[in-house]
Amino acid sequence: MTFPLYEERSIRHIRNVDRQNWTIKVYAIHQEGESVPGQALETGIDLAFSRFDQSRESVLAVGTDWNGLETYGVGVLMVHLGREALFAILAHWTGENMLRQETWVASREEPTRWEDITPSGLTTCVWELAVLCHERQAWIEHVLRPGNLGAKADYLNDVLNADL
């Protein structure tokens, strides 16, 4: 099997969006010479916030309801213009130090028609992992470390802008 050579992609924090007692850090990821369509970003943001309105069925295992874990009202949305399609990945903090992730896909031709592919198990690619690695470190540094406990505002201001 032959893989295409790795090429850096632009990872840019677009803005933080506040709605419904939640704040989402919004990132765009794209190849050189391209950009994430604005309407894909906006509909991706709407889609992400719509998920917070939906109740989740209990998922009981080893004595815990995994959908009942505490949430903190903060998360990350990555809208990625990939080779195959547009991807929207929502990850939000729950249970102190875990991320809950959901993934949607839209065609390049219809960038506002998102389809949920979370049940497929597909979560993140190498460029999206760069964002999540940054977010992990920011969460530890600003929220979990002794002396900084609960510094959510500092976490929200710690963003990634890079070509990786």
N, C-alpha and C positions, 0 to 999 in steps of 0.2 A: 504494500500500500504506500502510495506517495502522498505526502502532505504538502500543501502550499507553504512557501517560506513565510515565516513570521514577519509582519510589517507593523510598525507602530501605528496606533490610532490616537486620535485626539479625544481626550477625556476632559470635559469641561463642566464645572458646576454652573448651572444656569441661574437658579435662584432657590430660595426656600419658600415654600407655599404653606400658609396657615389656613386651616379650615376645620370646623367641627372638633375643636380641641386637639387637633393633630397638626404637626409640622412635618413636612416631607422635604428633604434635600433632593433637588432634582438635578440629575446629570444627563448630559448628552454625550454619546460616543459615536464616532464615525471615522471612516477612512479619509486619507488625504484627498482633497478635491471634491469632497461631498459634505453634506450637512444634514442633520436630522430635520425633516420638515416641521415647521412651526405647528401645523395642525396636528401632527402626530404627538408632539410634546403636550399640547393642550388637552387633547382627548385622552392621552395617557394619564395625565394628572387627574382629570375627572374620573377616569376608570379606577385609579388607585384610591381616591377618596370614597368612591362608591362602595368599596370593599369594607370600609370601616362601619358602614350602616348595616351590613348584613350580619345576622346572627349565625353562629357556627354550631353545627351539631357537636355534641360531646364526643370526644375520642378518648375512651378510657383504656388505659394500659398500665400495668404495674401500680394500680391504685391511684393514678393521677388522671385528671381530665386535662389533656394536653391543649385543648382549645379554650380552657378556662384559666390559663395562666395570666398573671397580671401583665398589662401593657403599659407603656410609658408615654404614648402620644407622639412618638418620633419614629421616623423611618427614612428610607432612601428609595427613590425611584430612578432607575436607569433606563433611558430610552436609547436604544442602540440600533443604528442603521448598519445592519450586517450584510454580508454577501447574499444570504438566502432571503432575508426579509427584515422587517423591523421587529425588534423585541422590546417589550416593556417588562422590567423586572422590579417588583416591589418587595422590599425587605424591611420589616419593622421589628423593633426590639421587644422581646417578651421574656417573661420568666427570668429577669435579671440580666442574663448574659447570652440569650439565644436569639436567633433571627427566624422569623416566620417569612417564607418566601412564596410569592406567586408570580407566574410567568404568563405573558400573553404574546401573541405574534400577529402581525399585520403584513400584508403584501406591500411591496414598494408602490404598486399601482393604486392601492386603496389604503393609504396610511392611517386612516381613522377607523377602520373596521377591524377592531381587535378581537382575537379569539383566544380563549383561555386554554393554555396547554399545560397548566399546572399538573393535571393527573398523569402526564407523560413522564414526569420525574425530571425533565430537563430544567435546569436551574440557571447556571451561569457559564460563560466562556472565560477565556484567559483575560480578556480586557475588563470584563465585569468583575472578575475576581480581584483585579487591581483596586477597583473602587471599594469592594467589600473589605479588602485588607486594610485600606486606609480607614474605613469606617470602624473596623474592629479596634484599631489602635486608638482612634479618637474616643471611642466609647470607654475603653479601658482608662485612658489618660484623664478624661474629663468627668466621667461618671462613676467608675468603679474603684479607682485608686483612693487609698486612705488620704484624707485631707481635701479631696476634691469631690467627695460623694455628692452626687446629684447635681453637678454643674451642667445642667442640660443646655443652657444658653451657650456655654463655651463649646460644647459638643456641636451644636448647630452651626457655629461660626467656623469650625475646623473643616475645611473643604479641600478637595483635590482638584487641581488643574494641571494637567500634564499630558505629554505625548509619550505613551508607553506602548 
